[in-house]
Amino acid sequence: MKTFFLFLGLTGLSAALLSADTVTYPTVSNNSFQVGEKLRYRVTYGFVDAGEAVMEVKSTTKKANGRDLIHLKGTGRTLGGFNAFFKVNDVYESYVDKKGVFPWYFVRRVDEGGYKVNQDYAFKHDKLKVDNGEGKEFKIPVGIQDMVSSFYYARTLDFKNMKKGDIIEFKCFMDDEIWPLKIKFVGDEVIHIRKGKFNCKKFIPVVQKGRYFESDNDLNFWITNDENRIPILVRAKIPVGTVKLHLVEWEGLKHPLNKVK
């Protein structure tokens, strides 16, 4: 009888080990960004600078399942007189897999005019689950993205052979839900911002039912047509006008950012 239960125990252990080995982590070829990169954007409403956003790529000693990570951090805040009637102070952080650029930990601290959000997600890709930090777990596909990692993961995709109308899709977990993010390639354009002219690729989101933007043309964004693939301009229509987010400073780029002469 003792031998019988020992056999069952070993069988169960073997099954567990085999099950763990069935999860294959995705890998990407990242030639677009590196540790030390820092991008600073201005948020403009009309002709007024209403705020700024900063995106940073940092090193970290933090690990997940023994795997090396990269620390991605995004901050946003209002500027000048806008603080008087609607102050924004947002921090988003993601610790992503160095080889696969998918998140293991996500932190969100939002304070927008008194509206506050605190989120701490722990992605368990080896178990195909995410813990939302509030006692709930959700099933996820391995390699799913978060709100910050999506920004960087998209930059690792190959845009060279894209044709007008082509759609890129990947999944993102946010606010306790899985969202399919879809973006459509519109074409190549030369974009003029304060820092000069740049060759870019233009994209628009494929609008989904229940999302904020009702039309494909309500949100447009342009990515540098080079190896950096940096979002250089975002233009969004809102009920009270148009908001633009444009690149004003950069450092630590993996490749030179070439301007159009």
Buried (B, 14 or more C-beta within 10 A) or exposed (E): EEEEEEEEEEEEEEEEEEEEEEEEBBEBEBEBBEBEBBBBBBBBBEEEBBBBBBBBBBEBEEEBEEBEBBBBBBBBBBBEEBBEEEBBBBBBBBBBBBBBBBBBBBBBBBBBEEEEEEBBBBBBBBBBEBBBEEEEEBEBEBBBBBBBBBBBBBBBBEBEEBEEEEEBEBBBBBEEEBBEBBBBBBEEBEBEBEBEEBBBBBBBBBBEEEEEBEEEEBBBBBBBBBBBBBBBBBBBBEEEEEBBBBBBEBEEBBBEBEEEE
